[in-house]
Amino acid sequence: MNKLLVLLVFVSSNLIGQVTDTVKISYDKSCVLYFKSKTIYYHASSEAFSVLHFNNKLILQALEEGFPETSLYVEDGGEAYVFIVQYREDLTKFLYRYPIINSDTLTNSGGSLLVTDEYFELKNDSIKAKAQDSIYKVNCENVLARKDRIGNRGVVKYKMGYYLRDIVFIDDKAYLKIQCLNRSNINFRRDNEFFSVINTKRRIKGVPEQVVKLNVVYSLGTPDNIKGKQDLYYVIVVDKFVLTADKKLECQLWEVNGSDLDEEGGRKLHFDVFYNDVLNSTN
């Protein structure tokens, strides 16, 4: 609490207003604070939690379990905020938006969250889904900003490079960072992308293949068309999966009836990812 008192001394008298709120974070779940502008200054009073800055968002996540109450100071344009940051194992709120506005203003502007006097509440399943998409988007931006950690999993075919550059597991989802590099002069029109967990060993005759198809729940930056000589990255979010020594992840990218044809039409790229490739993939 003494750190908080010291922090308050530095709040400029030229700032328009000051809002103090309590933000709860945990070790395995992120909390997102939305502000008006992309120009945000912040200062955390403790190294027990991390703060990532993306555009007009601050993403908070605990680095230590059960840390004592601390504070976070934020300046956004002409407004200053001092937040009390508390550790909670079970979170019920993940999104905060500042400055707090009335519900009519937000609803009329097409916002996905409704406000009460002090905080935003998720009112129904449709709104909760939009809020979940916001969390996926922030996590995807974070994954895209990371350095590549997987350098040897991919395929080059038809002068198309298709690679998996990182896997990040957050909660019950896996974030796959994909790179596509079109070395040809022919555009690649993306049709479908599939991810499946299958056996590494050849199956016994008469025994059906065990295939677990992973459900794609969200994607960021996924292209419809990969132009000639274009190199791009995107992130696909799938249900969390577990690989063992006898299981592998199969990644497939299909084209819409391209000029170079496989048996069923269109260029098809695929490669496998093995147990050792994801040993160090953590959140």
Secondary structure, DSSP 8 states (H G I E B T S, - for coil): -HHHHHHHTT--TTSSEEEEEEEEE-SSS-EEEE-S-S-EEEEES-SSEEEEEETTEEEEEESSTT---EEEEEEETTEEEEEEEEE-SS-S--EEESS---HHHHHHTT-S-EE-SSSEE--SHHHHHHHHHHHHHHHHHHHHHS-----S-EEEETTEEEEEEEEEEETTEEEEEEEEEE-SSS-EEEEEEEEEEEESS---TTS----EE--EEEEES--SEE-TT-EEEEEEEEE-----TTEEEEEEEEESS-SS--TTSS-EEEEEE-GGGGTT---
